[in-house]
Amino acid sequence: MKTGLAVVYGLGLIFFAISGVFEAGAEPSVAAPHPSTSTTLTWHYEGEHGPSHWGAIAPTTASCENGTHQSPINIRTTPHASSVHDELLIHYHPSTAKVVTSHHTIEVDFQSGGALEIFGRSYALQEFHFHEPSEHQLNGRTYPMEAHLVHRDESGHLVVLAILMDLGVETAPLGAVWERIPSEKHGEMRDLLFNPQDLLPKDLHHYAYDGSLTTPPCTEGVHWIVLKEPIAITTGHLERFVSLVGHNARPVQPLNEREIDEE
């Protein structure tokens, strides 16, 4: 998940880094920093500021190296026992949005795109963005691209809905986004009316686990929902994305003792 995160300093951020994430059936236990408010950290996807060095960028990024609940992960699709059900509900609606190109991704920001609900708690959609190739894997397979829909509740807890993307024919929703991608980095276009519902596959069955932001400061306490059914992305769209942003996927992280729920 992209952050461009304005880092929250002090004891609050230390608490984010060391606190446990929420257990199955409960709401997130920590408020992660907003994933679209920082440019204070210098980091990249390769070289001396690449993923293997993120933990040494600053004291606030130590979780990138030392965290035990990091994202993304490889999900084994063997049956996962689930003692709870998150009762995922989607309440998206059309909204005006702006399409932004940065050094790290292409992002669609919403004024009010709706919300999702899990465990009876509502999380408002903030934005969605893309990673090429996918960050999450299924049985070791990396997909051509992955979309992250970032949601936040009133207390600042984050839930990210991840949609894997496979090669296929162009879809109207993604076509509309790609038509409005700025031609230069740090460009912004505002003339998009978009219904996030149109981005979703028909089948909302999913895997869920507790993890982190996938970019510095790699703050833990993020709940991930990874849909099983992919959506289509064209080769042309991938090529244009890479020409503007490059490859922007963090390698998969150890699962450690975490459980993966299946719905």
Protein Blocks (a to p, Z undefined) as FASTA:
>chain_A
ZZkpacdehjklmmmmmmccddehiacfbdcddfklcckbccdfehjllmklmmmmpmkl
mmmmmpcbdcdddddfbdcddfbdehiacddddddddddddfkbccdddfbgcjadeehi
acddfbdcdddddfbdcehiacfbdcddddddfkopacddddddddddddfklmmmmmmg
cfbehiacfkbccdfklmpcfblcdcddddddfbdehighiacdddfbdcdddfklmmmm
mmmnopaddcdddfkjaccddZZ
